[in-house]
Amino acid sequence: MTVLVTGAAKRIGRAIALRLHRQGMRVLIHYSTSEAEARRTAEECGNAPVYRANLESVTEIRAMFHEIGRLDGLVNNAARFTKFDVMSIEEADWDYIHSVNLKAVFFCCQSAARMMQPTGRIVNISSLGGIRPWADHAHYCASKAGVIMLTKALAKALAPNITVNSVAPGVIPFSDKEAADPRVASMIRRTPMGRAGHADEIAEAVLFFLTAPDFITGQVMAVDGGLNLA
Ligand SMILES: NC(=O)c1ccc[n+]([C@@H]2O[C@H](COP(=O)([O-])OP(=O)(O)OC[C@H]3O[C@@H](n4cnc5c(N)ncnc54)[C@H](OP(=O)(O)O)[C@@H]3O)[C@@H](O)[C@H]2O)c1
């Protein structure tokens, strides 16, 4: 199974790529600016092919998929995250998030679906922020709620050949500094499982959807230690 992981150079995307490689899948590594990290991840994934594209551009998205040529799976992981008071956000701030978090996810799904013959698997990484509202991240929450609805609409549109599911991570910090941010620390305190999550736990959920029966489609799995219930 050949699977493209977007934003696979670092952090959650890297963990997903490494996990899929360990599972015996042929992984394709996408990056935008983190070339050195992408090449390192690719090396650890058995010298996986590496593709660069700025996902803000539909032209670059289509060129990347044209170069790839054939695909069984797609993991839309690349995204942006910013914080803005709702009253100060400008059009460019809105577009900065939505161009990558939502528009690119749609056009990556469309390009991948055209290449998935006879069947395919798509996993979109959304967020707890697409399920629960965060006041200082309204634009981001809207983009991720969009990813969740896109997942459901595409699951219908692309059935019966392709499944489309979503993994919604909770708090996944990558350093003590990130975990110590007051907002993050408060979320960790409120998490029923009493801790932050690990990138490997997101990767397990992605692997599940990539290998699940095709009767499972249009679903959202929160991997958040129960925080969406709190
Ligand atoms: N970490 C968390 O706590 C958390 C919580 C909820 C949801 N999530 C979601 O989980 C996913 C991964 O999270 P993360 O924290 O690992 O993400 P991240 O490090 O913030 O971003 C992942 C990658 O997205 C790529 N990217 C950003 N803008 C791009 C563009 N214009 N074109 C192409 N690629 C672009 C970057 O690639 P380059 O570095 O190569 O430029 C980056 O390495 C995201 O969808 C995120 O929203 C994360």
The ligand as an SDF file (V2000), in Angstrom:
LIG
                    3D

 48 52  0  0  0  0  0  0  0  0999 V2000
    0.0320   19.1920   17.9910 N   0  0  0  0  0  0  0  0  0  0  0  0
   -1.1950   19.2460   18.5190 C   0  0  0  0  0  0  0  0  0  0  0  0
   -1.3980   19.3720   19.7320 O   0  0  0  0  0  0  0  0  0  0  0  0
   -2.4110   19.1350   17.6280 C   0  0  0  0  0  0  0  0  0  0  0  0
   -3.6770   19.2290   18.2190 C   0  0  0  0  0  0  0  0  0  0  0  0
   -4.8120   19.1310   17.4220 C   0  0  0  0  0  0  0  0  0  0  0  0
   -4.6730   18.9210   16.0520 C   0  0  0  0  0  0  0  0  0  0  0  0
   -3.4290   18.8370   15.5000 N   0  0  0  0  0  0  0  0  0  0  0  0
   -3.3530   18.6190   14.0540 C   0  0  0  0  0  0  0  0  0  0  0  0
   -2.4570   17.5530   13.7850 O   0  0  0  0  0  0  0  0  0  0  0  0
   -1.7080   17.8190   12.5760 C   0  0  0  0  0  0  0  0  0  0  0  0
   -0.2230   17.8090   12.8760 C   0  0  0  0  0  0  0  0  0  0  0  0
    0.0320   18.6770   13.9750 O   0  0  0  0  0  0  0  0  0  0  0  0
    1.5070   19.2200   14.2650 P   0  0  0  0  0  0  0  0  0  0  0  0
    1.4340   19.9650   15.5500 O   0  0  0  0  0  0  0  0  0  0  0  0
    2.4750   18.1000   14.1030 O   0  0  0  0  0  0  0  0  0  0  0  0
    1.6000   20.2390   13.0210 O   0  0  0  0  0  0  0  0  0  0  0  0
    2.6640   21.3500   12.6600 P   0  0  0  0  0  0  0  0  0  0  0  0
    4.0010   20.9310   13.1170 O   0  0  0  0  0  0  0  0  0  0  0  0
    2.1630   22.6680   13.1120 O   0  0  0  0  0  0  0  0  0  0  0  0
    2.5550   21.3300   11.0540 O   0  0  0  0  0  0  0  0  0  0  0  0
    2.7770   20.1590   10.3110 C   0  0  0  0  0  0  0  0  0  0  0  0
    3.3750   20.4990    8.9860 C   0  0  0  0  0  0  0  0  0  0  0  0
    2.4470   21.2150    8.1620 O   0  0  0  0  0  0  0  0  0  0  0  0
    3.2090   21.6940    7.0960 C   0  0  0  0  0  0  0  0  0  0  0  0
    2.6530   22.8900    6.4680 N   0  0  0  0  0  0  0  0  0  0  0  0
    2.2640   24.0540    7.0550 C   0  0  0  0  0  0  0  0  0  0  0  0
    1.9500   24.9610    6.0980 N   0  0  0  0  0  0  0  0  0  0  0  0
    2.1350   24.3520    4.8960 C   0  0  0  0  0  0  0  0  0  0  0  0
    2.0010   24.7720    3.5410 C   0  0  0  0  0  0  0  0  0  0  0  0
    1.6350   26.0030    3.2030 N   0  0  0  0  0  0  0  0  0  0  0  0
    2.2850   23.8840    2.5660 N   0  0  0  0  0  0  0  0  0  0  0  0
    2.6900   22.6330    2.8890 C   0  0  0  0  0  0  0  0  0  0  0  0
    2.8560   22.1830    4.1360 N   0  0  0  0  0  0  0  0  0  0  0  0
    2.5910   23.0430    5.1270 C   0  0  0  0  0  0  0  0  0  0  0  0
    4.5890   22.0490    7.6490 C   0  0  0  0  0  0  0  0  0  0  0  0
    5.5500   21.5100    6.7580 O   0  0  0  0  0  0  0  0  0  0  0  0
    7.0610   22.1440    6.6500 P   0  0  0  0  0  0  0  0  0  0  0  0
    7.5990   22.1100    8.0520 O   0  0  0  0  0  0  0  0  0  0  0  0
    7.7500   21.2370    5.7070 O   0  0  0  0  0  0  0  0  0  0  0  0
    6.9040   23.5450    6.1130 O   0  0  0  0  0  0  0  0  0  0  0  0
    4.5790   21.4160    9.0330 C   0  0  0  0  0  0  0  0  0  0  0  0
    5.7570   20.7020    9.3500 O   0  0  0  0  0  0  0  0  0  0  0  0
   -2.2390   19.1580   12.0720 C   0  0  0  0  0  0  0  0  0  0  0  0
   -3.2800   18.9350   11.1540 O   0  0  0  0  0  0  0  0  0  0  0  0
   -2.7770   19.8230   13.3200 C   0  0  0  0  0  0  0  0  0  0  0  0
   -3.7820   20.7940   13.0640 O   0  0  0  0  0  0  0  0  0  0  0  0
   -2.3120   18.9430   16.2550 C   0  0  0  0  0  0  0  0  0  0  0  0
  1  2  1  0
  2  3  2  0
  2  4  1  0
  4  5  1  0
  4 48  2  0
  5  6  2  0
  6  7  1  0
  7  8  2  0
  8  9  1  0
  8 48  1  0
  9 10  1  0
  9 46  1  0
 10 11  1  0
 11 12  1  0
 11 44  1  0
 12 13  1  0
 13 14  1  0
 14 15  2  0
 14 16  1  0
 14 17  1  0
 17 18  1  0
 18 19  2  0
 18 20  1  0
 18 21  1  0
 21 22  1  0
 22 23  1  0
 23 24  1  0
 23 42  1  0
 24 25  1  0
 25 26  1  0
 25 36  1  0
 26 27  1  0
 26 35  1  0
 27 28  2  0
 28 29  1  0
 29 30  1  0
 29 35  2  0
 30 31  1  0
 30 32  2  0
 32 33  1  0
 33 34  2  0
 34 35  1  0
 36 37  1  0
 36 42  1  0
 37 38  1  0
 38 39  2  0
 38 40  1  0
 38 41  1  0
 42 43  1  0
 44 45  1  0
 44 46  1  0
 46 47  1  0
M  CHG  2   8   1  16  -1
M  END
$$$$
